[in-house]
Amino acid sequence: MRILYLLFAVVFLLFQAAPGSADALFADTTECRSQGNFCRAGPCPPTFSVSGSCHGGLLKCCSK
């Protein structure tokens, strides 16, 4: 039975997410966020304007 606990621990460690794996996959998303802007699916809030695209053109990059 003790081997099952060890096996579970090893499997758990193997399938853990690697550090930095939540980075943006799209270059336009990385560029938008590096400028301090954010991505949004709908229109930008009233005090913000569209400055580009995110997620391969699916979202809008909103800037102040």
All heavy atoms as TSV, in Angstrom:
chain	resi	resn	atom	element	x	y	z
A	1	MET	N	N	0.817	-1.207	0.000
A	1	MET	CA	C	0.000	0.000	0.000
A	1	MET	C	C	0.858	1.267	0.000
A	1	MET	O	O	0.452	2.274	-0.532
A	1	MET	CB	C	-0.929	0.017	1.212
A	1	MET	CG	C	-2.129	-0.926	1.080
A	1	MET	SD	S	-3.126	-0.567	-0.364
A	1	MET	CE	C	-4.216	0.643	0.255
A	2	ARG	N	N	2.024	1.182	0.647
A	2	ARG	CA	C	2.860	2.376	0.711
A	2	ARG	C	C	3.371	2.780	-0.671
A	2	ARG	O	O	3.609	3.942	-0.926
A	2	ARG	CB	C	4.029	2.155	1.655
A	2	ARG	CG	C	3.607	2.305	3.102
A	2	ARG	CD	C	4.800	2.208	3.984
A	2	ARG	NE	N	4.943	0.807	4.374
A	2	ARG	CZ	C	5.983	0.308	4.997
A	2	ARG	NH1	N	7.001	1.073	5.295
A	2	ARG	NH2	N	6.027	-0.950	5.314
A	3	ILE	N	N	3.536	1.822	-1.532
A	3	ILE	CA	C	4.015	2.139	-2.875
A	3	ILE	C	C	2.994	2.963	-3.651
A	3	ILE	O	O	3.360	3.782	-4.504
A	3	ILE	CB	C	4.406	0.844	-3.644
A	3	ILE	CG1	C	5.189	1.169	-4.919
A	3	ILE	CG2	C	3.178	0.054	-4.020
A	3	ILE	CD1	C	6.592	1.546	-4.670
A	4	LEU	N	N	1.710	2.800	-3.357
A	4	LEU	CA	C	0.684	3.589	-4.042
A	4	LEU	C	C	0.798	5.074	-3.698
A	4	LEU	O	O	0.606	5.934	-4.551
A	4	LEU	CB	C	-0.707	3.068	-3.686
A	4	LEU	CG	C	-1.063	1.706	-4.276
A	4	LEU	CD1	C	-2.438	1.274	-3.788
A	4	LEU	CD2	C	-1.024	1.756	-5.776
A	5	TYR	N	N	1.130	5.368	-2.440
A	5	TYR	CA	C	1.312	6.767	-2.054
A	5	TYR	C	C	2.507	7.383	-2.769
A	5	TYR	O	O	2.456	8.516	-3.230
A	5	TYR	CB	C	1.490	6.889	-0.535
A	5	TYR	CG	C	0.258	6.516	0.236
A	5	TYR	CD1	C	0.240	5.410	1.067
A	5	TYR	CD2	C	-0.903	7.273	0.132
A	5	TYR	CE1	C	-0.899	5.063	1.774
A	5	TYR	CE2	C	-2.043	6.942	0.832
A	5	TYR	CZ	C	-2.040	5.840	1.647
A	5	TYR	OH	O	-3.158	5.511	2.337
A	6	LEU	N	N	3.576	6.629	-2.873
A	6	LEU	CA	C	4.757	7.106	-3.581
A	6	LEU	C	C	4.461	7.287	-5.067
A	6	LEU	O	O	4.840	8.296	-5.670
A	6	LEU	CB	C	5.917	6.130	-3.390
A	6	LEU	CG	C	7.221	6.491	-4.082
A	6	LEU	CD1	C	7.758	7.798	-3.531
A	6	LEU	CD2	C	8.234	5.380	-3.918
A	7	LEU	N	N	3.761	6.343	-5.649
A	7	LEU	CA	C	3.387	6.435	-7.059
A	7	LEU	C	C	2.484	7.641	-7.308
A	7	LEU	O	O	2.662	8.366	-8.287
A	7	LEU	CB	C	2.686	5.149	-7.498
A	7	LEU	CG	C	2.286	5.072	-8.960
A	7	LEU	CD1	C	3.509	5.122	-9.854
A	7	LEU	CD2	C	1.487	3.817	-9.221
A	8	PHE	N	N	1.543	7.871	-6.425
A	8	PHE	CA	C	0.663	9.028	-6.553
A	8	PHE	C	C	1.461	10.329	-6.483
A	8	PHE	O	O	1.224	11.258	-7.259
A	8	PHE	CB	C	-0.405	9.009	-5.453
A	8	PHE	CG	C	-1.303	10.203	-5.474
A	8	PHE	CD1	C	-2.260	10.354	-6.470
A	8	PHE	CD2	C	-1.184	11.202	-4.517
A	8	PHE	CE1	C	-3.081	11.460	-6.506
A	8	PHE	CE2	C	-2.001	12.312	-4.540
A	8	PHE	CZ	C	-2.953	12.436	-5.539
A	9	ALA	N	N	2.417	10.423	-5.583
A	9	ALA	CA	C	3.235	11.629	-5.458
A	9	ALA	C	C	4.054	11.874	-6.723
A	9	ALA	O	O	4.163	13.001	-7.200
A	9	ALA	CB	C	4.149	11.509	-4.243
A	10	VAL	N	N	4.613	10.821	-7.287
A	10	VAL	CA	C	5.414	10.964	-8.507
A	10	VAL	C	C	4.540	11.413	-9.668
A	10	VAL	O	O	4.903	12.315	-10.421
A	10	VAL	CB	C	6.143	9.642	-8.822
A	10	VAL	CG1	C	6.769	9.672	-10.210
A	10	VAL	CG2	C	7.198	9.359	-7.771
A	11	VAL	N	N	3.371	10.794	-9.818
A	11	VAL	CA	C	2.460	11.176	-10.900
A	11	VAL	C	C	1.992	12.616	-10.718
A	11	VAL	O	O	1.908	13.384	-11.681
A	11	VAL	CB	C	1.260	10.198	-10.968
A	11	VAL	CG1	C	0.181	10.715	-11.897
A	11	VAL	CG2	C	1.735	8.827	-11.402
A	12	PHE	N	N	1.710	13.001	-9.491
A	12	PHE	CA	C	1.284	14.378	-9.216
A	12	PHE	C	C	2.374	15.371	-9.616
A	12	PHE	O	O	2.090	16.401	-10.235
A	12	PHE	CB	C	0.940	14.524	-7.729
A	12	PHE	CG	C	0.520	15.897	-7.345
A	12	PHE	CD1	C	-0.729	16.380	-7.692
A	12	PHE	CD2	C	1.367	16.729	-6.625
A	12	PHE	CE1	C	-1.125	17.663	-7.343
A	12	PHE	CE2	C	0.980	18.005	-6.264
A	12	PHE	CZ	C	-0.276	18.468	-6.625
A	13	LEU	N	N	3.618	15.079	-9.301
A	13	LEU	CA	C	4.718	15.983	-9.655
A	13	LEU	C	C	4.955	16.031	-11.161
A	13	LEU	O	O	5.326	17.073	-11.700
A	13	LEU	CB	C	5.996	15.559	-8.933
A	13	LEU	CG	C	6.002	15.803	-7.427
A	13	LEU	CD1	C	7.268	15.220	-6.804
A	13	LEU	CD2	C	5.894	17.274	-7.115
A	14	LEU	N	N	4.738	14.929	-11.846
A	14	LEU	CA	C	4.938	14.910	-13.295
A	14	LEU	C	C	3.923	15.771	-14.038
A	14	LEU	O	O	4.243	16.376	-15.060
A	14	LEU	CB	C	4.864	13.474	-13.817
A	14	LEU	CG	C	6.057	12.596	-13.509
A	14	LEU	CD1	C	5.786	11.172	-13.985
A	14	LEU	CD2	C	7.310	13.141	-14.157
A	15	PHE	N	N	2.697	15.808	-13.541
A	15	PHE	CA	C	1.637	16.527	-14.241
A	15	PHE	C	C	1.409	17.941	-13.737
A	15	PHE	O	O	0.463	18.595	-14.139
A	15	PHE	CB	C	0.327	15.729	-14.188
A	15	PHE	CG	C	0.374	14.508	-15.046
A	15	PHE	CD1	C	0.429	13.256	-14.480
A	15	PHE	CD2	C	0.391	14.611	-16.426
A	15	PHE	CE1	C	0.473	12.124	-15.270
A	15	PHE	CE2	C	0.448	13.478	-17.228
A	15	PHE	CZ	C	0.495	12.237	-16.642
A	16	GLN	N	N	2.274	18.425	-12.869
A	16	GLN	CA	C	2.158	19.807	-12.415
A	16	GLN	C	C	2.535	20.745	-13.544
A	16	GLN	O	O	3.388	20.433	-14.377
A	16	GLN	CB	C	3.093	20.058	-11.231
A	16	GLN	CG	C	2.399	20.140	-9.931
A	16	GLN	CD	C	3.360	20.549	-8.835
A	16	GLN	OE1	O	4.561	20.340	-8.932
A	16	GLN	NE2	N	2.837	21.129	-7.803
A	17	ALA	N	N	1.911	21.901	-13.568
A	17	ALA	CA	C	2.230	22.898	-14.599
A	17	ALA	C	C	3.626	23.460	-14.352
A	17	ALA	O	O	4.027	23.700	-13.217
A	17	ALA	CB	C	1.205	24.013	-14.571
A	18	ALA	N	N	4.339	23.678	-15.421
A	18	ALA	CA	C	5.676	24.250	-15.321
A	18	ALA	C	C	5.569	25.743	-15.055
A	18	ALA	O	O	4.631	26.399	-15.500
A	18	ALA	CB	C	6.434	24.000	-16.611
A	19	PRO	N	N	6.516	26.326	-14.323
A	19	PRO	CA	C	6.491	27.762	-14.094
A	19	PRO	C	C	6.548	28.533	-15.414
A	19	PRO	O	O	7.318	28.192	-16.301
A	19	PRO	CB	C	7.755	28.027	-13.283
A	19	PRO	CG	C	8.146	26.711	-12.731
A	19	PRO	CD	C	7.628	25.679	-13.673
A	20	GLY	N	N	5.702	29.521	-15.553
A	20	GLY	CA	C	5.671	30.321	-16.760
A	20	GLY	C	C	4.814	29.740	-17.860
A	20	GLY	O	O	4.786	30.278	-18.961
A	21	SER	N	N	4.116	28.663	-17.600
A	21	SER	CA	C	3.317	28.056	-18.651
A	21	SER	C	C	2.031	28.831	-18.933
A	21	SER	O	O	1.335	28.537	-19.877
A	21	SER	CB	C	2.962	26.613	-18.287
A	21	SER	OG	O	2.139	26.588	-17.148
A	22	ALA	N	N	1.708	29.828	-18.101
A	22	ALA	CA	C	0.507	30.619	-18.317
A	22	ALA	C	C	0.797	31.868	-19.157
A	22	ALA	O	O	-0.032	32.757	-19.256
A	22	ALA	CB	C	-0.097	31.013	-16.979
A	23	ASP	N	N	1.982	31.937	-19.758
A	23	ASP	CA	C	2.320	33.071	-20.603
A	23	ASP	C	C	1.406	33.107	-21.828
A	23	ASP	O	O	0.893	32.101	-22.272
A	23	ASP	CB	C	3.770	32.998	-21.063
A	23	ASP	CG	C	4.743	33.224	-19.933
A	23	ASP	OD1	O	4.316	33.773	-18.899
A	23	ASP	OD2	O	5.910	32.846	-20.070
A	24	ALA	N	N	1.252	34.285	-22.352
A	24	ALA	CA	C	0.409	34.453	-23.534
A	24	ALA	C	C	1.026	33.713	-24.722
A	24	ALA	O	O	2.228	33.731	-24.931
A	24	ALA	CB	C	0.268	35.926	-23.847
A	25	LEU	N	N	0.192	33.072	-25.505
A	25	LEU	CA	C	0.662	32.326	-26.662
A	25	LEU	C	C	0.750	33.188	-27.908
A	25	LEU	O	O	1.427	32.840	-28.860
A	25	LEU	CB	C	-0.278	31.150	-26.937
A	25	LEU	CG	C	-0.374	30.099	-25.844
A	25	LEU	CD1	C	-1.431	29.067	-26.197
A	25	LEU	CD2	C	0.961	29.419	-25.661
A	26	PHE	N	N	0.070	34.312	-27.917
A	26	PHE	CA	C	0.027	35.163	-29.097
A	26	PHE	C	C	0.928	36.377	-28.916
A	26	PHE	O	O	0.961	36.992	-27.861
A	26	PHE	CB	C	-1.410	35.623	-29.357
A	26	PHE	CG	C	-2.360	34.492	-29.627
A	26	PHE	CD1	C	-3.194	34.018	-28.635
A	26	PHE	CD2	C	-2.404	33.898	-30.871
A	26	PHE	CE1	C	-4.066	32.980	-28.878
A	26	PHE	CE2	C	-3.271	32.857	-31.140
A	26	PHE	CZ	C	-4.104	32.390	-30.135
A	27	ALA	N	N	1.640	36.739	-29.974
A	27	ALA	CA	C	2.569	37.866	-29.907
A	27	ALA	C	C	1.823	39.179	-29.681
A	27	ALA	O	O	2.304	40.047	-28.944
A	27	ALA	CB	C	3.381	37.942	-31.196
A	28	ASP	N	N	0.630	39.330	-30.284
A	28	ASP	CA	C	-0.097	40.586	-30.118
A	28	ASP	C	C	-0.605	40.746	-28.678
A	28	ASP	O	O	-0.646	41.852	-28.150
A	28	ASP	CB	C	-1.243	40.706	-31.119
A	28	ASP	CG	C	-2.223	39.547	-31.079
A	28	ASP	OD1	O	-1.963	38.560	-30.372
A	28	ASP	OD2	O	-3.257	39.635	-31.770
A	29	THR	N	N	-0.931	39.648	-28.016
A	29	THR	CA	C	-1.359	39.709	-26.625
A	29	THR	C	C	-0.194	40.120	-25.730
A	29	THR	O	O	-0.339	40.956	-24.836
A	29	THR	CB	C	-1.921	38.353	-26.169
A	29	THR	OG1	O	-2.984	37.992	-27.041
A	29	THR	CG2	C	-2.428	38.410	-24.748
A	30	THR	N	N	0.978	39.547	-25.971
A	30	THR	CA	C	2.166	39.894	-25.197
A	30	THR	C	C	2.519	41.362	-25.379
A	30	THR	O	O	2.845	42.056	-24.418
A	30	THR	CB	C	3.354	39.009	-25.626
A	30	THR	OG1	O	2.975	37.643	-25.515
A	30	THR	CG2	C	4.565	39.273	-24.771
A	31	GLU	N	N	2.431	41.848	-26.604
A	31	GLU	CA	C	2.747	43.251	-26.880
A	31	GLU	C	C	1.757	44.182	-26.192
A	31	GLU	O	O	2.130	45.196	-25.615
A	31	GLU	CB	C	2.737	43.500	-28.387
A	31	GLU	CG	C	3.110	44.908	-28.773
A	31	GLU	CD	C	3.083	45.115	-30.273
A	31	GLU	OE1	O	3.055	44.127	-31.023
A	31	GLU	OE2	O	3.088	46.289	-30.684
A	32	CYS	N	N	0.469	43.824	-26.220
A	32	CYS	CA	C	-0.567	44.644	-25.591
A	32	CYS	C	C	-0.328	44.742	-24.087
A	32	CYS	O	O	-0.345	45.825	-23.518
A	32	CYS	CB	C	-1.944	44.050	-25.880
A	32	CYS	SG	S	-3.318	44.909	-25.090
A	33	ARG	N	N	-0.078	43.626	-23.458
A	33	ARG	CA	C	0.097	43.614	-21.998
A	33	ARG	C	C	1.414	44.237	-21.570
A	33	ARG	O	O	1.511	44.790	-20.484
A	33	ARG	CB	C	-0.008	42.183	-21.488
A	33	ARG	CG	C	-1.427	41.670	-21.603
A	33	ARG	CD	C	-1.579	40.327	-20.983
A	33	ARG	NE	N	-2.968	39.878	-21.102
A	33	ARG	CZ	C	-3.356	38.646	-20.913
A	33	ARG	NH1	N	-2.476	37.729	-20.587
A	33	ARG	NH2	N	-4.615	38.324	-21.044
A	34	SER	N	N	2.439	44.164	-22.419
A	34	SER	CA	C	3.724	44.764	-22.058
A	34	SER	C	C	3.649	46.286	-22.038
A	34	SER	O	O	4.456	46.942	-21.384
A	34	SER	CB	C	4.815	44.307	-23.024
A	34	SER	OG	O	4.611	44.875	-24.301
A	35	GLN	N	N	2.685	46.853	-22.746
A	35	GLN	CA	C	2.503	48.303	-22.761
A	35	GLN	C	C	1.574	48.774	-21.644
A	35	GLN	O	O	1.222	49.947	-21.589
A	35	GLN	CB	C	1.939	48.738	-24.112
A	35	GLN	CG	C	2.871	48.457	-25.263
A	35	GLN	CD	C	2.215	48.704	-26.611
A	35	GLN	OE1	O	1.037	49.031	-26.702
A	35	GLN	NE2	N	2.987	48.529	-27.667
A	36	GLY	N	N	1.147	47.853	-20.782
A	36	GLY	CA	C	0.273	48.216	-19.675
A	36	GLY	C	C	-1.192	48.249	-20.043
A	36	GLY	O	O	-2.015	48.767	-19.295
A	37	ASN	N	N	-1.541	47.706	-21.193
A	37	ASN	CA	C	-2.934	47.681	-21.642
A	37	ASN	C	C	-3.567	46.346	-21.274
A	37	ASN	O	O	-2.923	45.478	-20.698
A	37	ASN	CB	C	-2.992	47.905	-23.154
A	37	ASN	CG	C	-2.338	49.211	-23.543
A	37	ASN	OD1	O	-2.283	50.143	-22.780
A	37	ASN	ND2	N	-1.821	49.260	-24.757
A	38	PHE	N	N	-4.822	46.149	-21.634
A	38	PHE	CA	C	-5.504	44.892	-21.347
A	38	PHE	C	C	-6.357	44.483	-22.536
A	38	PHE	O	O	-6.700	45.283	-23.387
A	38	PHE	CB	C	-6.355	45.008	-20.075
A	38	PHE	CG	C	-7.449	46.026	-20.150
A	38	PHE	CD1	C	-8.737	45.659	-20.514
A	38	PHE	CD2	C	-7.210	47.354	-19.846
A	38	PHE	CE1	C	-9.756	46.600	-20.588
A	38	PHE	CE2	C	-8.215	48.295	-19.903
A	38	PHE	CZ	C	-9.495	47.918	-20.277
A	39	CYS	N	N	-6.697	43.194	-22.570
A	39	CYS	CA	C	-7.492	42.635	-23.662
A	39	CYS	C	C	-8.947	42.514	-23.222
A	39	CYS	O	O	-9.233	42.216	-22.070
A	39	CYS	CB	C	-6.963	41.254	-24.045
A	39	CYS	SG	S	-5.261	41.285	-24.613
A	40	ARG	N	N	-9.836	42.730	-24.177
A	40	ARG	CA	C	-11.264	42.663	-23.859
A	40	ARG	C	C	-12.037	42.125	-25.054
A	40	ARG	O	O	-11.745	42.465	-26.192
A	40	ARG	CB	C	-11.763	44.051	-23.476
A	40	ARG	CG	C	-13.176	44.017	-22.962
A	40	ARG	CD	C	-13.470	45.250	-22.199
A	40	ARG	NE	N	-14.889	45.231	-21.847
A	40	ARG	CZ	C	-15.394	45.833	-20.828
A	40	ARG	NH1	N	-14.608	46.511	-20.041
A	40	ARG	NH2	N	-16.665	45.780	-20.574
A	41	ALA	N	N	-13.068	41.305	-24.784
A	41	ALA	CA	C	-13.849	40.698	-25.849
A	41	ALA	C	C	-14.840	41.686	-26.454
A	41	ALA	O	O	-15.050	41.718	-27.651
A	41	ALA	CB	C	-14.592	39.474	-25.332
A	42	GLY	N	N	-15.457	42.508	-25.638
A	42	GLY	CA	C	-16.429	43.477	-26.129
A	42	GLY	C	C	-15.771	44.819	-26.372
A	42	GLY	O	O	-14.554	44.930	-26.470
A	43	PRO	N	N	-16.576	45.855	-26.454
A	43	PRO	CA	C	-16.003	47.190	-26.623
A	43	PRO	C	C	-15.237	47.627	-25.374
A	43	PRO	O	O	-15.530	47.185	-24.270
A	43	PRO	CB	C	-17.230	48.081	-26.854
A	43	PRO	CG	C	-18.385	47.310	-26.322
A	43	PRO	CD	C	-18.045	45.871	-26.444
A	44	CYS	N	N	-14.268	48.495	-25.576
A	44	CYS	CA	C	-13.484	49.010	-24.451
A	44	CYS	C	C	-14.362	49.899	-23.578
A	44	CYS	O	O	-15.321	50.496	-24.063
A	44	CYS	CB	C	-12.290	49.806	-24.976
A	44	CYS	SG	S	-11.089	48.792	-25.862
A	45	PRO	N	N	-14.031	50.015	-22.278
A	45	PRO	CA	C	-14.783	50.913	-21.401
A	45	PRO	C	C	-14.742	52.351	-21.926
A	45	PRO	O	O	-13.874	52.700	-22.732
A	45	PRO	CB	C	-14.052	50.802	-20.064
A	45	PRO	CG	C	-13.345	49.488	-20.116
A	45	PRO	CD	C	-13.006	49.267	-21.553
A	46	PRO	N	N	-15.654	53.198	-21.480
A	46	PRO	CA	C	-15.769	54.561	-22.016
A	46	PRO	C	C	-14.489	55.395	-21.972
A	46	PRO	O	O	-14.246	56.171	-22.872
A	46	PRO	CB	C	-16.844	55.194	-21.141
A	46	PRO	CG	C	-17.642	54.058	-20.628
A	46	PRO	CD	C	-16.696	52.907	-20.508
A	47	THR	N	N	-13.656	55.247	-20.953
A	47	THR	CA	C	-12.458	56.089	-20.863
A	47	THR	C	C	-11.253	55.470	-21.563
A	47	THR	O	O	-10.163	56.025	-21.513
A	47	THR	CB	C	-12.102	56.343	-19.387
A	47	THR	OG1	O	-11.902	55.078	-18.748
A	47	THR	CG2	C	-13.207	57.110	-18.689
A	48	PHE	N	N	-11.428	54.334	-22.239
A	48	PHE	CA	C	-10.343	53.650	-22.924
A	48	PHE	C	C	-10.601	53.639	-24.428
A	48	PHE	O	O	-11.725	53.798	-24.874
A	48	PHE	CB	C	-10.215	52.201	-22.419
A	48	PHE	CG	C	-9.762	52.101	-20.996
A	48	PHE	CD1	C	-10.680	52.160	-19.958
A	48	PHE	CD2	C	-8.425	51.942	-20.688
A	48	PHE	CE1	C	-10.280	52.067	-18.645
A	48	PHE	CE2	C	-8.014	51.847	-19.371
A	48	PHE	CZ	C	-8.935	51.908	-18.348
A	49	SER	N	N	-9.526	53.437	-25.193
A	49	SER	CA	C	-9.676	53.355	-26.650
A	49	SER	C	C	-8.991	52.092	-27.161
A	49	SER	O	O	-8.105	51.548	-26.511
A	49	SER	CB	C	-9.057	54.588	-27.317
A	49	SER	OG	O	-7.667	54.632	-27.049
A	50	VAL	N	N	-9.400	51.642	-28.325
A	50	VAL	CA	C	-8.812	50.445	-28.926
A	50	VAL	C	C	-7.452	50.820	-29.515
A	50	VAL	O	O	-7.334	51.770	-30.290
A	50	VAL	CB	C	-9.735	49.884	-30.036
A	50	VAL	CG1	C	-9.084	48.698	-30.715
A	50	VAL	CG2	C	-11.089	49.504	-29.465
A	51	SER	N	N	-6.414	50.076	-29.103
A	51	SER	CA	C	-5.072	50.372	-29.608
A	51	SER	C	C	-4.476	49.208	-30.391
A	51	SER	O	O	-3.323	49.259	-30.777
A	51	SER	CB	C	-4.150	50.728	-28.440
A	51	SER	OG	O	-4.010	49.619	-27.576
A	52	GLY	N	N	-5.245	48.152	-30.596
A	52	GLY	CA	C	-4.741	47.005	-31.338
A	52	GLY	C	C	-5.618	45.793	-31.107
A	52	GLY	O	O	-6.790	45.913	-30.762
A	53	SER	N	N	-5.037	44.617	-31.311
A	53	SER	CA	C	-5.798	43.384	-31.132
A	53	SER	C	C	-5.051	42.446	-30.195
A	53	SER	O	O	-3.864	42.625	-29.917
A	53	SER	CB	C	-6.022	42.703	-32.479
A	53	SER	OG	O	-4.783	42.303	-33.020
A	54	CYS	N	N	-5.769	41.422	-29.717
A	54	CYS	CA	C	-5.208	40.392	-28.847
A	54	CYS	C	C	-5.698	39.032	-29.309
A	54	CYS	O	O	-6.696	38.938	-30.018
A	54	CYS	CB	C	-5.663	40.593	-27.403
A	54	CYS	SG	S	-5.081	42.093	-26.618
A	55	HIS	N	N	-5.023	37.996	-28.874
A	55	HIS	CA	C	-5.406	36.612	-29.147
A	55	HIS	C	C	-5.624	36.370	-30.634
A	55	HIS	O	O	-6.639	35.817	-31.050
A	55	HIS	CB	C	-6.645	36.217	-28.345
A	55	HIS	CG	C	-6.415	36.211	-26.872
A	55	HIS	ND1	N	-5.758	35.195	-26.236
A	55	HIS	CD2	C	-6.736	37.106	-25.915
A	55	HIS	CE1	C	-5.697	35.458	-24.943
A	55	HIS	NE2	N	-6.265	36.614	-24.729
A	56	GLY	N	N	-4.684	36.827	-31.422
A	56	GLY	CA	C	-4.748	36.592	-32.861
A	56	GLY	C	C	-5.854	37.354	-33.559
A	56	GLY	O	O	-6.367	36.913	-34.569
A	57	GLY	N	N	-6.261	38.491	-33.020
A	57	GLY	CA	C	-7.286	39.317	-33.644
A	57	GLY	C	C	-8.693	39.062	-33.135
A	57	GLY	O	O	-9.633	39.699	-33.586
A	58	LEU	N	N	-8.849	38.141	-32.180
A	58	LEU	CA	C	-10.180	37.835	-31.651
A	58	LEU	C	C	-10.659	38.854	-30.625
A	58	LEU	O	O	-11.856	39.072	-30.482
A	58	LEU	CB	C	-10.194	36.439	-31.027
A	58	LEU	CG	C	-9.934	35.284	-31.979
A	58	LEU	CD1	C	-9.841	33.973	-31.217
A	58	LEU	CD2	C	-11.026	35.219	-33.037
A	59	LEU	N	N	-9.723	39.473	-29.895
A	59	LEU	CA	C	-10.068	40.446	-28.857
A	59	LEU	C	C	-9.466	41.801	-29.199
A	59	LEU	O	O	-8.633	41.933	-30.085
A	59	LEU	CB	C	-9.534	39.981	-27.496
A	59	LEU	CG	C	-9.990	38.614	-27.012
A	59	LEU	CD1	C	-9.321	38.264	-25.699
A	59	LEU	CD2	C	-11.494	38.564	-26.856
A	60	LYS	N	N	-9.906	42.809	-28.457
A	60	LYS	CA	C	-9.396	44.170	-28.646
A	60	LYS	C	C	-8.430	44.521	-27.519
A	60	LYS	O	O	-8.641	44.139	-26.371
A	60	LYS	CB	C	-10.551	45.163	-28.644
A	60	LYS	CG	C	-11.491	44.961	-29.791
A	60	LYS	CD	C	-12.639	45.933	-29.713
A	60	LYS	CE	C	-13.549	45.677	-30.877
A	60	LYS	NZ	N	-14.899	45.403	-30.517
A	61	CYS	N	N	-7.398	45.260	-27.852
A	61	CYS	CA	C	-6.447	45.757	-26.867
A	61	CYS	C	C	-6.880	47.155	-26.467
A	61	CYS	O	O	-6.960	48.057	-27.309
A	61	CYS	CB	C	-5.043	45.779	-27.455
A	61	CYS	SG	S	-3.778	46.374	-26.321
A	62	CYS	N	N	-7.218	47.353	-25.212
A	62	CYS	CA	C	-7.726	48.642	-24.730
A	62	CYS	C	C	-6.624	49.394	-23.994
A	62	CYS	O	O	-5.924	48.829	-23.150
A	62	CYS	CB	C	-8.904	48.418	-23.789
A	62	CYS	SG	S	-10.293	47.588	-24.560
A	63	SER	N	N	-6.475	50.675	-24.310
A	63	SER	CA	C	-5.468	51.514	-23.656
A	63	SER	C	C	-6.117	52.785	-23.166
A	63	SER	O	O	-7.154	53.213	-23.650
A	63	SER	CB	C	-4.332	51.825	-24.623
A	63	SER	OG	O	-4.804	52.607	-25.696
A	64	LYS	N	N	-5.493	53.427	-22.197
A	64	LYS	CA	C	-5.974	54.672	-21.592
A	64	LYS	C	C	-5.850	55.795	-22.576
A	64	LYS	O	O	-4.950	55.930	-23.328
A	64	LYS	CB	C	-5.149	54.955	-20.345
A	64	LYS	CG	C	-5.766	55.775	-19.266
A	64	LYS	CD	C	-7.047	55.267	-18.774
A	64	LYS	CE	C	-7.318	55.803	-17.374
A	64	LYS	NZ	N	-8.685	55.933	-17.095
